[in-house]
Amino acid sequence: GVVGSAAAYYLSTSPYLSSDQPIRILDAVGPAAASSGKAGAFITNRPPLKRGNASDKRQALFEKSFELHESLAEKLNLESFCPVQNYQVVKEVSDQDNEDGYQQQATSATLPLSLSNLEDNHAGVELPGDAAIIDPAELTTALFNEALARNNDSSFLKATVRGLELDEETRAVQRILLERGKGDCEIDYIDIEEDEPVVIALGSWSTCIEDWLGIPMPIEGIVSTSMVFLDGIPSSDIGTALFLDNDLNGCHLELFGRKDKSLYVSGCGESEVIGTEVLRSEERPTPEICPPNMARAAAAQKSLKNLGYKKSEADMVQACMRPMSPDAVPVVGKILTNVYVATGGGPWGITWGPLMGKCIESLIHEDDPPIRMGPLKPQRFDTMLYRTLLKSRSPN
C-alpha cells in the first residue's frame, strides 16, 4: 500500500542507505491493490473540525503531509495531482424533506452539478486551508517503482506472510514465514539479518502482529463503498470537492472531480467494521476480495439523482478497507529490535501515507523525524489489561 511504498521510497533515497543494502518488498498482491488504489484521496493541510472542537491533535500530521504530497507530485511527475476549491454543504433534515432525502430548496435548481457553481449559488461554504485530489493508485505505484529502481538488487516478491520467527535472546526477527504456492512464492521463509530492519505496513491486516509477536495492535478495518463515474464531469469541475451532510437515504456524499474528468463518490453510508479477531482469522477479507455494499451504492445514486446528476450508472462500484486505530491516530514506531510498524491511517491513509513512510525511514536511521512521534507510538496500546487479553486467547 501507500505506507509501505512510501517507507521503501524514502529508505531508497536516504543518504544513510549504502549501495549494498537492497530493499525487499513483500506483498500478497502488488502495489495499490486495496485502499491505496481505491480511496478518494482528498488531501488537505487542515483537519476537519468536529462540532464544538476548536483544534485537532492531528494538525501537524495534516500540515507536514500536505507539504510532502506537493513535493512528491513534482518529483514523481504525478499527472493526477490537482489543487482543489474545497466546499462543505450543510443541510438540516426536517419533516419537509422530500422523499429522496434532501430539502426541497437543495434540488438541482440551486445545487447544480456543475459542482464549481456552488459558491455562486450560495449552497457551499468554503473551508480554510489548502487541498488537493490525487489518484492514489498513481501515487502508490510511483513510490513503489521508484524505490525498486534505485538499486538493481532491490526486489519485489508476491507472497503472503504467515508468521515471524524471533531470536528470543536478541528480540529481533530472524525469519519471515511465507505461504508457499501463493502468488509467486516458491519458498517457505526468508532469513533476516539481526541488523536488517523489517517494516510491517499491512493496513488493517497489521493486527496479525498480535499473533505473530504477541504485541498489542488493536487495528480494525472500516469497509466503505465508493463509486467512480468515468468522464463524469465537465472540465469546469476538475479539482472540485463537495461534502454533503447526512440525507434521508443514509448517505453523507463526498464528491471529488478528478483531473481525468472522472467523478469519485464516497460517503455512501453504513460502513462495516471488521474487528481484530476476524482480521486475524481465515475468514478475513483479502485485498482481492472486499465486495462493495450494492444497496448503499444504490442509495448514493438516488441521492446523486436528486442533486441533478444525470449519469444513471457508475462505471465502477468498489469497496476498500481502511485501518483504524482506537484513537484515530496512526500507529508508527519501533516495536522490537529490528521491527517497525506503520498503520492506522483510517480515512486519511492516503494523506498521511507518505509522512508515515518518512517517519519510518527516520526511525530506522535514528535521524530527526519530521514530526513529534510521541502520539503515534505503538506502545500507547501496550497495557497490562490488553496483554492479559492477548495471553488468554493464545493457544500456548
TORTORSE-909016 format. One record per residue: residue in one letter; y, x, z of N, C-alpha, C, O, CB in turn. Coordinates in steps of 0.02 Angstrom, whole numbers, plus 50000, padded with zeros to 5 digits. Last residue first. Glycine has a CB too. Example, Ala and Ser with C-alpha at 12.3 -4.5 7.8 and 13.67 -1.06 7.14 Angstrom:
REM residues 2
s498885064250354499475068450357500025064550394500575067050402499705070450286a497165066050390497755061550390498355066050390498345071250423497765056550452
This chain:
REM residues 396
n489414994951161489175000351206489434999351277489285003451321489395007151179p490054984851097489324984451102489034989651147488464989051170489014985051034s491534978651176491194984251144490444983551152490204981851206491444990951174r492204969351247491894967051184491544972651147491274971551093492424963851139s492684976151356492244970451368491904968151304491354965251307492634964851398k493564985551304492924987951332492434982151339491834983051329493034991251400l494634977351267494274981151217493584983251241493094982751205494684987251197l495024972751393494784967951343494394971551289493874969051266495364964051312t495454984851447494904981251479494604976151431493994975351429495144977751543r496544987451365495954991851361495344988751395494774989751373496104998651393y497404977351407497144977251338496534981751332496054979951297497684979451289l497644981251541497344974751525497034974751456496474972451446497874969251530m498254993751526497614993351561497264986751544496654986651534497714994051637t498944995851359498994993951430498294993651460497794993251424499344987151438d499634999851230499065002951263499115001851338499305006351376499025010551247f500734995951163500214990851172499614993551210499134989851222499994988251104r501485007251156501775001551192501274995951202501374991751246502374998951153q500895016751077500705016651147501005010751186500805009451242500905023151180p501475016850951500875012750961500695011951034500385006951053500295015750924k503255015950943502665019450966502065014850976502135009451005502815023051031l504465010650908503925009950860503255012650886502745011750853504105013350796p505455013751001505245006750994504645005650949504345000250950505825002650968g505515028550979505265025351040505045018151031504485016451051505795025551092m506125034650871505445032350863505175028350923504645025250918505005038150851r507625033450785507325034150851506645030850851506575025050833507785031050907i507485040250617507715035350666507395036850733506945041050738507565028050643p506985051250550507605048150525507895042950572508485041250566507475045050458p506455064650662506335058450624506995055350602507515056650632505925053450665d506385081850647506775076350674506665070150632506765070350571507535078150676d504655087250638505355087550617505725081750649505415077050674505415087550539e503285088950640503675089850701504415091050685504745095350715503405095650743h502535085250535502835091950531503295093350590503655098350590503225092550466i502165072550576501655077450559501935084550560501605089150583501355075950491l503405066150592502975067150649502455072550636502315076750679502635060650669s503865065850458504255069450510503815070950571503865076350599504865065350530e502905057550397502985064550375503355068650427503175074350439503365064750308i503175045750468502525048950474502575056350453502325060750488501995045350432c504465042750419504365044250490503705047750502503675052450543504395037850532k504165039950286504575045750302504505047650375504485053650392505315044250286g503435028050303503125033850274503495040250289503195045450303503055033150200m504455019950354503855021150394503485027350369503245031350408503395014950393l505315019950243505535022950306504935024450351504915029650383506025018350342p504545013050146504735019950136504955023450200504795029350210505295020450085g504404999950219503855004250199504045011550187503735016050217503565001650137w505404990850247505304996350294504805001550271504765007050299505094993650361t505314982150134505954985050156505844991350198506154996450185506364979950195i503974978650137504234982350080504884985750098505004991450079504324977750019g503904972050264503494977950250503734981950191503714988150193502794975850238w504454961150322504914966350299504544972750281504824978250283505444967850352p503524952750375503864950450314504344955650286504614954650231504234944150329g502594966750440502704959550436503054957550372502914960350319503104957250495g502314979850470502964978450441503114971050435503684969150426503014981550375g501144985650526501524980650563502204979050536502654977050574501604982750633t500925003850523500754996950503501244992150538501694994350574500014995250521a500285019150538500905015950515500725009050488500405008450436501275020250461v499655032750635499595025850610500285023250590500795024950620499275021250663y498735048050641499365044450642499255037450612498825036450570499915048350601v497825061150712497815054450683498485050950694498755051050749497245050350713n497495072650780497675073350709497705066550674497625066250613497175077850674t497445068150916497655074950898497885075550826498395078750812497085079650911l498085051050905497605056150927497835062950901498355063450868496885054450902i499225044250869498785041050918498225045750942497935044450995498485034950887k500915044250822500315048250831499885045050884500125043350938500495055650849g501655030150732501625035750779500965039250779500515037650741501775033350848v502165013750722502185020250687502145025750738502565026150783502825020950642v502264997550694501885002150737501815008650699501445009050649501174999150756p503754987150684503214991150657502874995650709503174997350760503474995450600v503964972050774504224978750761503644983050735503094982550761504544981950826a503494960150823503814960150757504174966750741504624966850700504314954450752d502714960650935503444960350945503834960850880504444961750882503654966050991p501384960850885501594955650932502344955050942502604949650955501284956850998s501464964050705501354966150774501594960750822501974956350801501714972950788m500694959650554501214958050603501014960450673500464959150696501344950350605p500464962050383500274964250450500844963250501501394965650490500064971650449r500184948950268500664953750295500464955650366500304951250406501374950850294m499344945050126499274945250198499704950750226499604956650211498534946150220c499734933949991499654940650019499654940150095499924935550125500214945349994a499364924149847499464924749920499384932049939499024935749908498964920249959q499934914649703499584920249736499704919849812500094915749836499824927049709v500144909349543500124906949612499684911849649499104912949630499854899449617m501074911449397500624914549446500704911149513501264910049537500774922149452d501824902349328501374906649289500884910249335500324911849313501774911749249a502034885449383502114892649394501624896449350501064894149338502024894549468e502654871549292502094875149322502244882549328502534885549283501464874049280s503924866549248503464862349287502914866249322502724864449378503164857249243k505594870249251504934872949232504414869849277504444870549338504924880649237k506784865249306506464861549252505754863949236505364860149209506874861949191y507564861449458507214866549418506754863149368506374858649387506814871449464g508204853249544508424853149475508084858249431508294859349374509154854149472l507724851549668508314855749662508584855849591509134858349579508164862749684n506574844749644507134841049671507784844949670508334842049671506984838949741k505774855149601505954849949554506554846049579506994844249539505374845249542l505604862049721505974865149665506214859949616506784860149592505524870349630s504814852949791505484854549816505904857749761506504856149755505434859249876k503664853649711504004847249720504724848349744505194845149720503624842849770q503304866749729503514864649661503874857949664504324856549624502904864249614a502944866249863503524870249843503774868249774504374868149761503344877749844a501804858249855502384855849893503014859649873503554856749867502264856749969a500984866649780501184860149752501794857449788502244854649757500604855149755a500814876949872501134878349808501384871949776501924871849747500654882049761r500114870149970500784872449985501164874349921501774873349917500764878450033a498934867949900499314862149924500024864149941500494860349928498974859149986m498454880749879498704877049822499094870749843499544868649806498124875049776n498624895049955498554888149976498874883749921499484883149917498904886850046p497744908849876498334905149896498164898049919497614895549905498834904749838p496494920449938496694914749897497334911349922497444910949982496144909749893c496094935149927496544932149975496854926049941497424926449916497104937350000i495224947549875495084940449887495524937949944495354938650003494334939349904e495654960649868495504957149805495424949749815495544945849768494874960049775p495844964150002496414964449956496284960649891496744957749863496584971649940t494944951550098495004958150067495604958250022495864952950004494354959950028p494744943350256494994943450188495024950650163495114955350202495694940050183r493224945050354493934946250344494134945550270493734947050226494134953150370e491924944050390492224938150358492964939150342493294934550319492144932050401e491554954850463491344954850393491654948950355491644948950293490574954450388s492994958750569492314956150555492164956650480492584958450440492254948950579r494274961650595493794966950608493084964850591492624968850598493834969050681l494914949850570495084955550528494594961350538494514965450493495784957950544v494434941950674494224940550606494354946550561493934948250519494594934350578e495094948150781494364947850781494094946350711493594949150690494124942450830t496464946350753496174953150750495414952850747495104957050713496394957150811g496784931750647496764935650709496394942150702496054943450652496444931550763i497864925950532497184928750536497174933450597497524938550597496974932450470v498794911750504498744917650546498004919750550497584915750570499034916350617e499574905250359498974905550401498964912150440499104917450412498334904750359s501054895650334500694901950328500114902050378500174899250433501164907950340e501814883650305501144883550334500744889850321500164889550300500764877550308g502824887450156502664884150220501934884650240501494885850198502854877050217c503394893950052503034887750036502814884050099502634878150096502434889149993g504134905550041504344900550089504014893750076504324888550087505104899750087s504484910249869504084910549930504354905349979504774901249960504084917749962v504584914149702504674908749751504204909849810503594910249801504554901849718y505444922449576504944923149629505094918049682505664917449705504934930349659l505694921749408505904918649471505324919149520504784916549507506124911149460s506134934549290505634930349324505944927549387506394930549417504984934349339k506994943449232507124936249223506554931849248506514925949229507254934849150d506844956049275506484954349214506534946949197506184944449154505754956249221k507514956049396507844959149339507504957549273507824957649221507864966649349r507344939949481507204947049469507504949549403507724945549360506454948249469g507914929549596507974930549525507914937949509508374941849521508644927849498f507074921449721507334927849701507324928449625506804927949593506934933649733l507084910049851507074910749779507414917349759507984918549779507414904749744e506244902049975506614908149962506534909649888505974910549864506374914150007l506114886350061506074890350000506524896550001507084896450026506264886149941h505244880650162505884883750176505984888850120505944894850131505914887150249c504304865150169504484871550138505144874150167505544870250193504534870950062g503974852350202503694857650243503844864650215503524869450236502964856750249n504644842750138503994844650108503664850250147503134852650128504094846750035l505844841850198505334837150220504664838250186504174834950203505564830050207d506354858950230506424852450199505844847950221505394850150258506454853050122n507274872150309506684867950306506824861350272507354858350282506404866750376d508484880350199508224878250264507614873850255507444871950198508774874650305l508374893350077508474886350096508174884950164507684888050184508164881750043f509124906649996508714904750053508884897550072509464895850083508814909550113l509184916349852509364909849882508864908149936508264908049925509384904349828a509844929349760509364927449812509614921249847510184920849868509264933349863t510014936549601510224931249647509664929749696509084929049677510424924849608g509684945149497510004947849557510264942649604510704944149645510544952449537i509994934149365509694940449385510064943149446510684943449447509704945649326d510654923149318510354922649385510004929049407509734929249462509864917049387s511054925549190511574924949240511294924749311511664926049359511984918849228s509904924649112510154931349130510674931049185510734935849224510444934749069p508944910949183509384913949133509634920749158509574922449217509984909349119i507194911549234507904910749249508314913249190508074917349150508104914549313g505874914149201506024908049236506764906849251506934901649279505664907949299d504974922949145505534920649104505804914149134505944909349098505324919549031l503734916749256503944921749208504484918749162504454912949143503344924249166f503744912649416503884909349352504144914749304504714916949311504404903449360v502644914249548503074917849502503134913849437502624911849408502804925049488m502414910449722502344908749651502824913149611503344915349636502484901249639s501424911849874502024912749834501884911149761501304910649740502304919949841t500824909850040500774908349969501444909349935501964907949964500524901149958s500274921050166500784916550139500704915850064500534920650029501484919150157v499534925950312499394924550242499884919250217499904913650243498664922150232i499664938450422500004932150406499924931050331500214934650291500764932350427g498594946250536498774945350466499094938550456498824933450477498164946250421e498974956450681498724950450649498934950250576499404953750556498974944150686i498584969950784498914967850723498584961550695497974961350688498914973450670p498434978450909498424971150903498824968550843499354965450852498684967950967m497634990650949498034989850888498044982350871497714980250824497734994150829p497025002051069497324995551055497764995550992498194999850983497734993251115i495625011651025496345011951040496645005151024496535002550969496705017651001g494345014450983494435011651049495155011751073495295011951133494015015151098l494095018750855494345023750902494425021050973494565024951019494995026450878w493515008050784493375014950764493535019950820493165024750831493765016750702d494004996250841493294997550839493135004850827492675007650857492964993350786e495384998350826495114996450892494364997750895494115000150946495264989050906i495575000450693495645006150738495345004650806495075009050839496385008150745c495654988250634494984991150639494994997550681494464999850704494704992750569t496984985650614496704983650679495984986150688495724986050744496724976050687s497254988250484497334993750531497064992050600496934996450641498064995750537w497274977050407496604979850423496644985950469496134988550490496244981650358s498604974950379498284970750430497614973650453497414972750510498174963650405g498824991750328499104985050335498764981250392498664983950446499034981250270l498335004450340497894999450310498174992350316497804987550309497224999750342a498565018850362499075014050342498715008450304498785007850243499645017350298i498285033050447497985026450437498545021450424498955019950467497555024250500v498135049650409498625044250415498265037650399497985036750345499235045250367v497685064650477497415058450449497905052850462498075051450519496705056850478p497955082150455498175075650479497855069850441497755070250380498925075050474e496985095350501497135091250443497335084250467496925080650496496525090850395d496515103350599497245103450589497445099250528498025099650507497495110550581e495145101350589495485099450651496235099050642496565094850673495315104350706e494615094050433494775099850474495185097550535495535092550532495155105250434i493395082150396494105083350408494185089450453493855090050504494445077250440d492245076250273492385080350332493125082050335493445083150284491965086850330i491795060350226492235065950209492365069850274492585066850323492905063450176y490275051650179490795053650225491225059250195491035062350145490495055950292d489415047950078489375044250141489955045950188490105042050233488725045650175i489775045149903489655049449960489685045250024489955039750024490165055249963e490245038249798489545040249794489365045049851488865048549848489385043549727c491445026449759491185030749812490435031949804490035027249805491335027749879d492255018649687491995024549653491615029049700491475034849684492565028349620g491745003549761492255007049723491945012649683491435011749650492795009649769k490295007049855490885002749847491435006649812491585012249831491125000049916g489375017149868489245011949818489815007149809489815003349760488635008249835r489555019650043489315022049979489175016149932488915010949951488675026249988e490855018450141490325014050118490115016150048490445014649999490555006650118l491165032550251491305028350193490715023950177490145025350196491485032650132l491985040550385491375037450360491535032350305491995028250313490985034050418i492725055550411492875048750390492245045950358491995048750309493485048450340r492755067150544492395064450487492625057250475492695053250521491635064750498q493515071150649493185076450612492815073850550492585077750509492705080150656v494945067950741494475065050693494175070750652494545074750623494825059750648a495035074850906495255074850836494725071450793494135071950807495395082050811r494755078351036495035071751022495365071550953495895068550943495545069751075t494065089651071494755090551046495125083951035495725083951026494735094450981e492865083751119493215088951156493945089651135494385090151178492865095651147e492405074551028492585072151094492965077351135493355075651179491955070151132d492855071950872492635077550913492865075950983493465075950997492935084550886l492405056150799492845060350839492485066450867491895066250882493135056350897e492335047450647491965051250697492445056050732492835059550700491375055150666l492655031050591492905037850601492485041150656492295037950705493665037750621g492195018850462492255021550530492525028550531492635031650479491585021450563r492225014450334491835010550381491855013250452491575010250498491115010250358v493285012850195493155016450257492765011850304492955006050314493815018950290t492915012250027493015008150086492825012150148492255014650154492615001550082a493755019849886493215019549936493415015049994494015014150008493025026649961k494295029449768494225022349779493625021249824493045021649801494155018349711l495265043149797494575040849797494575033349813494815031249866494155044849849f496385054549724496285047649749495545045949744495235047249692496725042549708s497125070749761496635066249730496645059249761496895058349817495945069149734s497775087249727497815080749761497385075649724497295076249663498545078349767d497765098149645497165097149686497195090649727496705088849760497075102949733n498995098549587498425097249544497785095849583497325092749558498305103049498n500345090349655499845095549669499215093949628498935088449635499685096149746r501135080149612501465086249635500985091849652501195097549661501885084749695a500465068449583500655072849527500935079549550500965084249510501165069349485l500295061149699499715064549671499915069649618499565074649609499235059549642a501605056149717501275060149771500695064149743500605069949762501035055449827e501795048749602502195054849612501875059249666501885065349660502915053049632n500905038049621500815042749565501195049249575500935054649560501035039449500f501475032049738500775034149735500675039549681500405044849694500315028149721l502765028449695502665032949753501965036049751501895042049763502765029049819a502415019649590502805025749577502735030749633502665036749620503555023849566t501735009549658501385013549609501755020049593501445025249584501275009649545t502785004249737502185007049768501815011649720501595017149739501715001449791l503734999949638503905004649690503285008149718503255014249721504285001149747e502974990649563503274996449530503435001949581503295007749570503904994449491a502654981349661502114984949628502384991249593502064996449594501754980449577p503874975749698503524980149745502964984149714502814989649736503244976049802d505324975349612504614973749602504214978349647504214984449636504404974449526i506734970949715506344975849677505644973049666505394968949704506314982749714i508404967449759507734964849743507374970249703507684973549661507764958049705a509584970049893509304971449826508634968049820508324966149870509244979149814a511124970249986510434968149974510234969949903510654971149860510354960549986d512264972850122512044974150054511314972050047510934972150096512134981550035g513254961350226512784966750212512624967450139512804963250098512164965850251p513294943450260513564950250260513024955350243512424953950244513864951850328l513034929650146512864933350206513144940450202513234943050148512104933550215e513874915350090513704922250077513584925950143513984925350189514264925650037v513194899750077513604903950120513404911150110512824912950121513534901750195g513234886549955512944892549984513444896250028514044895850016512684897149931a513884876349900513244874749930512944880749965512454880050002512754872249877h515044876949826515104876649899514444874849933514444872149988515634871649918n514984879449694514844872649714514854871649789514694866249814514174870549687d515204892949687515694888549657515604881349678516084877449681515664889049581e514024897349746514654898249782515184893649754515574890749791514884905549779l513034894149646513034891149713513704891549748513944886549776512524894549755n512814899249523513374894549530513444891849600513874887549613513294888949482s511664906649519512294910349528512894905749534513444908149549512394915049471l510624898149488510734899949558511414902949569511714902049622510194904749580s510614885449372510834892249383511004893549457511464890549485511424893649340l510124875449468509804881849454510004883449383509594882849337509014881649464p511364867149567511014868449504510654875049506510844879749541511514868349447l511764857049670511384863149682511004865049619510384864649618510894862249742t512374845449634512774850149673512404856749686512704861449712512974847049738a511444839249553512144838349537512574843449574513094845449549512374831349554s510174840849605510394845549553511124844749534511414849249504509974844449491t510544837149779510154836749718510454841249665510934844849678510104829449693a511154836049901510914842649881510464842349820510034846649811510554845949940q511474823349937512014827249909511794834149886512184837849856512564827949960q510264818649992510464816449926511004820849896511004821949835510704809349929q509274831450068509794826450071510044824750001510034828949956510374828950115y507534832950024508204835750031508704830050036508584824550012508374840349972g506284826750007506364831550061507054834550068507164838450114505894836850053d505924816649924505724823349903505924828649953505754834549944506014824949836e506484805149973505764806049981505524812949962504974814949981505394800849941n508044810050052507634806450002506904808350010506734812850049507884808049931d508754807450214508464811850164508034807850114507714803050133508044817350197q509224799850315509454798050248509174802650194509344801850135510214798150247d508824805350431508454799550409508654797450338508284793750305508554793650456s508934823250400509154816950430508734811250403508334812150356509904815650418v509084840750415508654835050398508904828850435509074829150494507914836450417e510374850550352510104847250411509694841150389509934837050351510664845150459k510384865950269510384858550264510094855750328509604858450355509984856150201v511074880350205510864876950266510924869450256511454866950236511294879250327v510754894250109510944887250106510664883750167510064884150180510694883750041q511354910250087510914905950127511184898950123511774897750134510874908450200y511394923749967511634917349994511114914250041510514915550035511794912549937n511954938149893511484935649943511754929249974512284929350005511344940949997q511794946549746512254942549785511824938149829511374934749804512744938249738v510924962449735510974955149733511614952649766511924956049806510374952049767p510334976049631510764973449685510844965849678510824963149623511464976849683c508724980249585509294976249564509704973949625509434970349667509064970049523f507384988649514507864988549570508504985249548508804987149497508004995649597s506574990149403506644983349431507154982949488507334977449508505974981049456e506505003549368506874999049325507004992249356507484988849339506504998049260l506675017949451506375011349459506785006149421507355004549441506325009549534n506705032349454506905028449395506585021449396506265019349348506705032049330l506545039649566505935037549532506075033249471505605030749439505495033749580k507865041849608507415047549598506805045649556506575049649515507185050249665e508395028649618508685033549572508195039149557508115041049499509335036449603a507565022649711507675019249647507955024149595507785023749536508155013349656l507705031249820507085031149782507165027849714506865030049665506545027549822s509015027949862508855034749841508225034949798508205038249747508775039349902e508855014549898509345016349847509195023349819509245024449758510055016149875h507885016149999507725012349938508225014049882508015014949825507745004849953l508595023150097508025026350064507845022749999507675025949950507415026350111e509555013450134509765019950106509195023250068509295025950013510005024550162f508715003850188509085002250127509335008650094509335009250033509674997550144s508225010550301507775008550247508145007250182507935009350129507375002450267k509345011550382509065017650354508595015950296508575019750247508685021550408e509544997550410510075001750381509785007950347509955009450290510565003850435f508334992750465508604989850404509104994650370509084995550310508944983150419l508215000850580507685000750529507954998150463507815001050410507104996350552a509344997550653509295004350625508755004650571508815008450523509145009450680q509014984150692509574985550648509514992450614509634993050554510224985150686r508104979150779507834982550720508384984650671508244986750615507354977950685k508694971950875508504978650894508224982650835508124988650841507994978450949d510114963150830509394963750818509214970950833509514975550806509204961650744s511344951350892511124957850867510374957750858510034952950877511344963550914a511604938950937512174942550908511954949150878512344952350842512704943650959n510764923650930510714930850938511294934250903511454932650845510034933450911g510934910350899511064912350967511024919850979511234922151032510594908951011r509724910550774510254906750807510324908950879509824909250916510114899250803k509404926950710509174920450734509754917050770510214920350794508564921150781l509904935950570510034934350640509774927450656509914922650621510774934950656p509114947750470509284940650478509354938950551508914940450591508754936150445p509884964050463509334959650481509554952350485510134951050502509024961750547r510494972550327510714968450383510154963650402509964959450361511364964550365n510124978450213510294982950268510544979150329510784982250377510824987950246t508684972150122509374971650148509494976750203509024979050235509504964550173i507674966249993507844971950036508564971250058509014969750017507734978749998f506314957249944507024956649956507204961850009506924961850064507234949349980a504944956149904505314962549902506064961549900506414964649859505094966649843g503914947049894504554945549862505004951549856505394951949809504904940249900a502284954449856502824952149900503464950749861503544952849804502964957349954k501264960049783501384952849776501984950249816502154944449810500774949049796g500954972949810501034971249740501244964049729501394962049673500394972449704s500834973949945501294978649913501354977649838501744981049805501064985749927s499814964949977500514962949987501004967549950501534965249928500684962950060a498724972849865498814967049910499554965349916499894964449865498504968449980a498794983649779498284978649768498394972349809498174966949789497604981449785a499564995449767499884988849758499384983249748499534978449712500354989149700p498275006849715498965005449736499174998349721499004995449669499445010249703g496595001749762497075005849725497775003849745497854999549789496975005049649v495414998249842495574995349776496005000049735495815002049680495914988649784a495225005349958494665001349933494784998749863494304997149827494544995549979d495735022349965495915015149966495345011349934495025013749887496595013749929l496345038150009495765033750007496015026550008496445024750049495285035150066i497035052949951497165045949965496525042049957496185042449906497725043149918r497465069049997496905064749976497065057549998497205056250057496225067150008i498435082549946498425076049979497845071949952497755071549891499105072349968p498215100349976498235094349934498215087949976497995088050034497645094449884q498825114150017498705108150056498745101950012499265098550011499205107650115d499245125449955498525124849965498345118950009497795118650036498255131349995s500625125149955500285123549893499535122849900499215119849857500435128949842s501205117150108501045122950066500645120850005500365115350004500665128250106l502505107950169501845107450140501715113350094502085114350046501755100750102y503815108850207503325111650253502615111550224502165114750252503335107750318p504585101950119504595109250113504075112650158503925118550150505285111950129s503835087350049504065090950108504065098550097503595101250068503635089250168t503295079749952503955082649937504215086949995504755089949990504445077149922s502125075150007502085079349947502745082749930502745087949898501855075149888l502595067150110502225073250127502205077950067502265084050074501505071550149y503165057050034503605061350074503255067650098503565072850105503885057450134y501975051749974502535054249934502975059049975503125064549951502965048449909a501205047650083500945052750038501515055949997501525061949986500415049849991a502065037750134501885043450175501625049250132501815055050142501345041450227a502075028950024502695032250045502555038350088502875043550081503145027450082s500745024750024501005028349966501655032049982501765037549958501125023449908g500705018250149500285024050136500535028150078500535034350080499575022050125v501665008050120501755012650177501345019050166501605024550174501545009250243v501205001050008501835004550004501925009650061502215014950050502414999550005g499405004150000500005000050000500635004250000500595010449993500004995450060
